[in-house]
Amino acid sequence: MDKQSASVVPTAGTLLEIIRTQTEIVKLGVDLGGVMSLAAERAQLLTGAAGAVIELAEDNDMVYRAASGFAEPQLGLRLNRQGSLSGLCVEQRQVMHCADSEADERVDRDACRRVGLRSMLVIPLNHLDTTVGVLKVMSREPGGFSDADIHVLSLMSELVAASMFQATRFEASELYHRATHDSLTGLANRALFFDRLRQCITLAQRHRQQFGVINIDMDGLKPINDRYGHRAGDAAIREVATRIHGVSRQTDTVARMGGDEFAVILTRIDGVAGAQTQCRRLSEKIDHPLAYEDHTLPLGASIGLAVFPQDGEQIDVLVEKADRAMYAAKDRRKDGGSRGAALRTGT
């Protein structure tokens, strides 16, 4: 029996999990990026889906602003609203249920085949009188969702929409800013970073340009939190964010990826040497103590670099190579090596 035959009434355990999710959303407050990530993760868990996303309607596109499960590598993906089930959901402001993508004329069948998707639920996110996006869960099997799942996701969508309402204070432009920027530092968040990275790859391929991806990991945040408290740790994170932003160009994308991790997209670089020079500038800028209240907080960072196209032409390859270079730099610093920036892993 597939999930189509299941009862429409959610179980007591499911309702309890929705209440827990509601409590966590309230705690996140105006951190809309965090709210959307939490909602995608819980939507996947509560429906037994293989993946879940929150897509926002931005101009003519539907943009993946939060993703979990097998959809996570697609974070930042842009799809044309026309011909998309999500776009149709936004247009009609109604739940869209695709039981089998091979038999549903509303979906992009080729796209579904590429990702291995066979069924999905798309729930509108209503903000005031506008549907600003959708909550979508996906299954690799036909008939993967029941009427009970629709009920659960409808409750989830109300929570997310209410958070948008509180976070944005009725301003649509503020909605998109909060959805794409880190609440602590004001930098781009993980979703916007991958959105920009996808666009950067497309432009670089078209114009045969180079660009760099830099991964930055703060050194010593845990000892700061343990010794001086999380207020001091937050101050250290904000200061590192300010220093990274201060030495970056307006055309670069500076993002906080979460916790003590940052990333930078270097556009229009002057070869590998130019990107490495920028890494050294970042290291020199970050690597100075911070005076905080009556304390001196040591600040430093391990930095890794990957360059397009020499180190790869796909998102996952570039990010992985920058990450490996960053961890190699961290190991060298632990062994008493230079406090300068890390170089590339090399290809």
C-alpha positions in Angstrom: 0.0 0.0 0.0 1.4 3.4 -1.0 1.1 6.5 1.1 -1.9 7.6 -1.0 -4.0 5.2 1.1 -2.9 6.5 4.5 -5.2 8.3 6.9 -5.5 12.1 6.5 -5.0 12.5 10.3 -1.3 12.9 11.4 -0.2 10.7 14.2 0.3 12.0 17.8 4.1 11.7 17.3 3.9 13.8 14.1 1.8 16.5 15.8 4.3 16.6 18.7 7.2 17.1 16.3 5.3 19.9 14.6 4.9 21.6 18.1 8.6 21.1 18.7 9.4 22.7 15.3 7.1 25.6 16.1 9.0 26.2 19.4 12.4 26.2 17.6 11.1 28.5 14.9 10.0 31.0 17.6 13.5 30.8 19.1 15.1 31.6 15.8 13.1 34.8 15.7 14.1 37.0 12.7 16.7 34.6 11.4 14.7 33.7 8.3 17.5 31.7 6.7 17.7 29.5 9.8 13.9 29.2 9.8 13.8 28.0 6.2 16.6 25.5 6.7 14.9 24.1 9.8 11.5 23.9 7.9 13.1 22.0 5.0 14.8 19.5 7.3 11.7 18.9 9.4 9.4 18.7 6.3 11.7 15.9 4.9 11.7 14.1 8.3 7.9 14.4 8.9 6.9 13.1 5.5 9.6 10.5 5.0 10.7 12.3 1.8 14.1 11.8 0.1 14.6 15.6 -0.1 12.9 18.9 0.6 13.4 22.5 -0.5 12.0 26.0 0.1 11.9 27.9 -3.1 11.3 31.7 -3.2 9.7 33.4 -6.1 12.2 36.0 -7.3 11.3 37.9 -10.6 10.9 35.1 -13.2 12.7 32.4 -11.2 12.0 30.0 -8.4 15.2 29.9 -6.3 16.2 27.1 -3.9 16.9 29.1 -0.7 16.9 26.1 1.7 17.4 22.4 0.9 17.9 19.1 2.6 18.3 15.4 1.6 19.2 14.7 -2.0 18.2 18.2 -2.9 20.9 19.8 -0.7 23.5 19.9 -3.5 21.0 22.1 -5.5 21.0 24.9 -2.9 20.9 28.2 -4.8 19.5 26.6 -8.0 17.3 28.9 -10.2 14.5 27.5 -12.3 12.2 29.4 -14.6 8.7 29.8 -13.0 7.0 29.1 -16.4 6.6 25.3 -16.9 7.5 24.6 -13.3 5.1 23.0 -10.8 6.4 25.4 -8.1 5.7 28.3 -10.4 2.2 27.0 -11.0 1.8 26.7 -7.2 2.8 30.4 -6.7 0.5 31.5 -9.5 -2.6 29.6 -8.3 -1.8 29.8 -4.6 -2.9 26.1 -4.2 -1.3 22.9 -3.1 0.2 21.0 -6.0 0.4 17.1 -5.7 2.3 15.2 -8.3 1.8 11.5 -7.7 3.9 10.4 -10.7 6.1 12.7 -12.7 6.0 10.2 -15.6 2.3 10.8 -16.0 1.9 14.4 -14.9 1.9 17.0 -17.8 2.5 19.9 -15.4 6.1 19.0 -14.6 9.3 19.2 -16.4 9.7 15.5 -17.0 13.3 15.6 -18.2 14.4 17.6 -15.1 12.6 15.1 -12.8 14.4 12.2 -14.5 17.8 13.9 -14.1 17.4 14.1 -10.3 15.5 10.8 -9.9 12.3 12.4 -8.7 9.0 10.6 -9.2 6.5 12.3 -6.9 6.3 15.5 -5.0 4.1 17.8 -2.9 4.3 21.6 -3.4 2.8 23.8 -0.7 2.4 27.6 -1.2 4.0 30.0 1.3 1.5 32.8 1.7 2.9 36.2 3.0 0.1 38.7 3.3 -1.7 38.7 -0.1 1.2 37.3 -2.0 2.6 33.7 -2.4 6.3 34.4 -2.1 7.5 30.8 -2.4 6.8 27.2 -1.8 7.7 24.3 0.5 8.3 21.2 -1.6 9.1 17.6 -0.6 10.3 15.0 -3.1 10.3 11.2 -3.4 12.2 8.8 -5.6 9.1 6.6 -5.8 5.6 7.3 -7.4 2.8 7.8 -4.9 5.2 8.9 -2.2 2.9 11.2 -0.3 -0.5 11.0 1.3 -3.3 13.5 2.3 -1.8 13.4 5.8 1.4 14.7 4.4 -0.4 17.6 2.7 -2.0 18.4 6.1 1.4 18.3 7.9 3.1 20.5 5.2 0.2 23.0 5.3 0.8 23.4 9.0 4.6 23.8 8.4 4.0 26.4 5.7 1.9 28.5 8.0 4.7 28.5 10.5 7.3 29.6 7.9 4.9 32.2 6.5 4.3 33.6 10.0 8.0 33.8 10.6 8.4 35.7 7.3 5.6 38.0 8.4 7.4 38.8 11.7 10.9 39.0 10.2 10.1 41.3 7.3 7.5 43.7 8.8 5.5 43.6 5.6 8.4 44.7 3.3 9.0 42.3 0.4 12.6 43.6 -0.2 13.4 42.9 3.5 12.0 39.4 3.0 14.6 38.6 0.4 17.4 40.2 2.3 16.6 38.2 5.5 16.3 35.0 3.4 19.7 35.5 1.8 21.8 37.1 4.6 23.3 35.9 7.9 21.5 37.5 10.8 24.6 37.8 13.0 27.1 39.3 10.6 24.9 40.7 7.8 27.0 38.8 5.2 25.5 36.6 2.5 24.4 33.2 3.8 25.0 29.7 2.5 22.1 29.8 0.1 23.1 33.1 -1.5 26.7 31.9 -1.7 25.7 28.9 -3.8 23.3 31.0 -5.9 26.1 33.4 -6.7 28.6 30.6 -7.3 26.3 29.0 -9.9 25.9 32.3 -11.7 29.7 32.9 -11.6 30.4 29.5 -13.2 27.9 30.2 -16.0 29.5 33.6 -16.7 33.1 32.3 -16.5 32.3 29.5 -18.9 30.6 31.9 -21.3 33.4 34.5 -21.2 36.3 32.1 -20.5 37.2 33.9 -17.3 38.9 32.7 -14.1 37.6 33.2 -10.5 38.5 31.9 -7.1 36.7 30.2 -4.3 38.1 30.8 -0.8 37.1 28.8 2.3 38.0 30.4 5.7 37.7 28.7 9.1 38.3 30.7 12.3 40.9 29.4 14.6 40.2 29.2 18.3 36.5 30.1 18.5 35.7 27.3 20.9 38.3 28.4 23.5 36.9 32.0 23.3 33.4 30.7 23.9 34.5 28.4 26.7 36.6 31.0 28.5 34.6 34.2 27.9 31.1 33.1 26.9 29.1 33.1 23.7 28.7 36.9 23.7 32.5 37.1 23.2 32.4 34.4 20.6 29.7 36.3 18.7 31.8 39.5 18.9 34.8 37.5 17.5 32.7 36.2 14.6 31.3 39.6 13.8 34.9 41.1 13.8 36.2 38.4 11.5 33.3 39.1 9.2 34.1 42.8 9.2 37.7 42.2 8.5 37.0 39.8 5.6 34.5 42.2 4.1 36.8 45.2 4.6 39.6 43.6 2.4 37.2 42.3 -0.3 36.1 44.1 -3.4 32.5 45.1 -4.0 32.3 42.6 -6.9 33.2 39.7 -4.6 30.7 37.7 -2.6 31.6 37.3 1.1 29.4 34.7 3.0 29.1 33.2 6.4 28.5 29.5 5.8 27.6 28.7 9.4 29.4 28.6 12.8 33.0 29.8 12.4 33.1 29.2 8.6 33.2 31.8 5.9 33.7 31.8 2.1 34.5 34.3 -0.6 34.0 34.2 -4.3 36.7 36.2 -6.0 35.5 37.5 -9.4 37.7 38.5 -12.3 41.0 37.4 -10.8 44.4 38.0 -12.4 45.3 34.3 -12.5 46.1 32.0 -9.7 48.8 34.3 -8.4 46.3 37.1 -8.0 43.9 34.9 -6.0 46.8 33.8 -3.8 47.7 37.4 -3.1 44.1 38.1 -2.0 44.4 35.0 0.4 47.5 36.6 1.9 45.7 39.9 2.4 42.8 38.2 4.1 45.2 36.3 6.5 47.1 39.5 7.3 43.8 41.4 8.0 42.3 38.7 10.2 45.4 37.7 12.1 45.3 40.4 14.9 43.8 40.2 18.4 40.5 41.8 19.2 40.0 44.0 22.3 36.7 43.0 23.8 35.6 44.5 27.1 38.5 43.8 29.5 39.9 41.0 27.4 42.1 40.4 24.4 40.7 37.8 22.1 43.2 36.1 19.7 41.9 36.0 16.1 43.2 34.0 13.2 42.0 31.8 10.4 42.9 28.9 8.2 42.4 29.7 4.5 42.0 27.4 1.4 41.8 28.4 -2.2 40.4 26.8 -5.4 40.6 28.4 -8.9 38.1 28.0 -11.8 38.7 26.3 -14.2 42.2 24.9 -13.2 40.9 23.2 -10.0 37.5 22.2 -11.4 34.4 23.4 -13.3 31.7 22.1 -11.0 30.5 23.5 -7.7 31.1 20.4 -5.6 34.6 20.0 -7.0 35.6 23.6 -6.4 34.2 23.7 -2.9 35.8 20.4 -1.9 39.2 21.5 -3.2 39.0 24.8 -1.3 37.9 22.9 1.8 40.8 20.4 1.5 43.3 23.3 1.1 41.8 25.0 4.2 42.1 21.8 6.3 45.7 21.4 5.1 46.4 24.9 6.2 44.8 24.2 9.6 47.1 21.2 10.1 50.2 23.2 9.3 49.2 25.9 11.8 48.6 23.3 14.5 52.2 22.0 13.8 53.6 25.5 14.3 53.7 26.5 10.6 53.2 29.9 9.1 50.2 32.0 10.1 49.9 33.0 6.5 47.1 31.9 4.1 47.0 28.4 2.7 47.6 27.8 -0.9 45.7 25.5 -3.3 45.7 21.7 -3.0 46.9 21.7 -6.6 45.7 19.6 -9.6 
